[in-house]
């Protein structure tokens, strides 16, 4: 399932995939794969992404369905 919440939060801060990747220490391809739903990140990576984007784990990664 695509992670549109992550993509939206990143775009709201005007960050490219590359800029977010640099800030959390992964490749741009990793961020792209997370957004496309092809890769489930580790909890540590999720936390790092949340810190950079100023969001909680629930806001970015919880799927109520």
C-alpha positions in Angstrom: 0.0 0.0 0.0 1.3 3.4 -1.0 2.4 5.7 1.8 0.7 8.9 0.7 0.9 10.4 4.2 4.7 10.2 4.1 4.8 11.7 0.6 2.4 14.5 1.6 4.3 15.4 4.8 7.6 15.5 2.8 6.1 17.7 0.2 4.5 20.0 2.8 8.1 20.8 4.0 9.3 21.2 0.4 11.7 18.3 0.8 12.8 16.1 -2.1 13.1 12.4 -1.7 16.9 12.9 -1.9 16.9 15.6 0.9 14.8 13.4 3.2 17.1 10.5 2.4 20.2 12.5 3.3 18.7 13.6 6.6 17.9 10.1 7.7 20.9 8.4 6.3 19.4 6.2 3.5 19.3 6.3 -0.3 16.7 8.1 -2.3 15.6 4.8 -3.6 14.7 3.7 -0.1 12.5 6.7 0.4 10.9 6.1 -3.0 10.3 2.4 -2.1 8.7 3.4 1.2 6.4 5.9 -0.5 5.4 3.3 -3.2 4.7 0.7 -0.6 7.4 -1.7 -1.8 9.5 -1.5 1.3 8.6 -1.7 5.0 11.1 0.4 6.9 12.5 -0.6 10.3 11.1 1.1 13.4 14.3 3.0 13.8 14.1 4.4 10.3 10.4 5.2 10.8 11.3 7.2 14.0 14.1 9.1 12.1 11.7 10.0 9.3 9.1 11.2 11.8 11.6 13.4 13.6 12.7 15.0 10.4 9.1 15.6 9.2 7.8 16.6 12.7 5.1 13.9 12.7 4.3 11.0 14.9 4.5 7.3 14.0 0.7 7.1 14.0 0.4 10.1 11.6 2.8 8.6 9.0 2.7 4.9 9.4 -0.5 3.8 11.1 -3.1 2.3 8.7 -6.5 2.2 10.3 -7.8 -0.3 7.8 
